[in-house]
Amino acid sequence: MIKILVVDDNHTPREVICEALKQFNIQVKEAVNGVEATKILEAEQFNLVITDVVMPEMNGYELCRWIKTNPATGKIPVIICSTKGEDFDIHWATKQGADAYIIKPFKTMELLKTIKYLLKHNV
């Protein structure tokens, strides 16, 4: 079974993503910030991480960098999902190791196609 960690300090978008994933039999775990996410990632294995950018304690860019530089988690694909849609934001996410960037609001199928692609190609 596919297992995805969804990280967002805002309850509503986190819930929307989680509910969409659960409809496709994807196991979901939630975190409200990057610090909580790192603790979860140290304790459990995931196939993919979806994270917002703007969060307290540790933002999505910092979380992505932590995931990609940690030997235990470095191969986990990371999707950054944010309202920040400028070219600089996308470029910076890529520099931190993000495998994909989706701008909110998004269509559920766009997210699912991105997840499927990343898992299939083991990016």
N, C-alpha and C positions, 0 to 999 in steps of 0.2 A: 504494500500500500504506500502511496506517495504521502509524504509528511512535509508540511510547509509551515514555517514560522512567519507570522504576520506581525510587524512592528509598527505601531502608530499610537501617538499619545491621544489622538482624537477618537473617541469611541465609535462614532457613526461610520466614518470610512473604513475603520478596522472591521466593524461588524458586516458591512456590505461585502467586503472582500472575503471574509470568512464564510459567510452564508453562500456566496457564489461558489466557492471552492468545495464546500460540503455537499452541494448538489451533485458534484461529480465524484463523490466518494473519496475526496482528498482529506486526509487527516490534518487538522489545523491546530496550532498552538498560538497563543497571543502573548505579546509583550507590549508594555506602554512606553518603553524608551530603550535606548541602546544598552544601557547598563543591565537592565533586566534581561534583555535579549542575550547578552554575552553569558550571563549565568545559565540561562536555559540551554544555550549552544554548548556550553561546557559539560552539561549533564545529559543531553540527549542528541541523537543524530537526526538530521533533516536533509531532505532532498533539495530544498530551495528556501531562500529567505526573500520576503517582500518587505521593504521598509519605506517609511516616509522620510523626509529630510529634516524638517523642523520639529525637533523634540527636545525636552529638557534633559539635562545630565550628559547625554551623549547623542549627537545628532546622527542622521542616517549616513552621511559621508564618513563620519568617524567609525560608525558600526561597520560599514562596508570595508573600510581599510583594515579594521581589526579582524574581520572574517577572512579577508584575502591574505593577510600576513601571518595568520595563525596556522601552523602546519596541520592541526586537527580539522580545521574548517575551510582551509584555503581553496578546496575544489568545489565548494557549495556555490551554485549560481545565485547571484543577488540581483533582484529587480528593485530599482528605486522607483517609487510611485509618489509623485509630488505635484502640487499646484505650481511649483517653480518650473517654468517651461522655457526660460531663455536659453540660448545656445551655450552661454557660459555655464549654466547649471548642469546641462547635459554633458558638456565637456569635462567639468570638474568631477561629475559622477564616474565617468569613464576613467579618469585619472586615478580615482580611488579604487578601481577594480570592478565597478558595476558591470554586469553582463547585459542589462537592458534598462531602459528608462521609459516610464509611462507617465504621461501628464494627466493629472486629475482635472476635470472629471473624465472618466474613460468608459468605454463600452466593455462589458464583462467578457465578450468574446475576444476582444483585443488582448486582455490579460490572459485568458485561457490559451490563446494561440501562442503567446510569448512563453508561457510556462511550458507548454508542450514542446515548443522548439528547443528551449534550453535543456529540458530533460532528455529529449531525443538525441540531441547533438552533444550532450554532456559537456557543455561549454565550461 
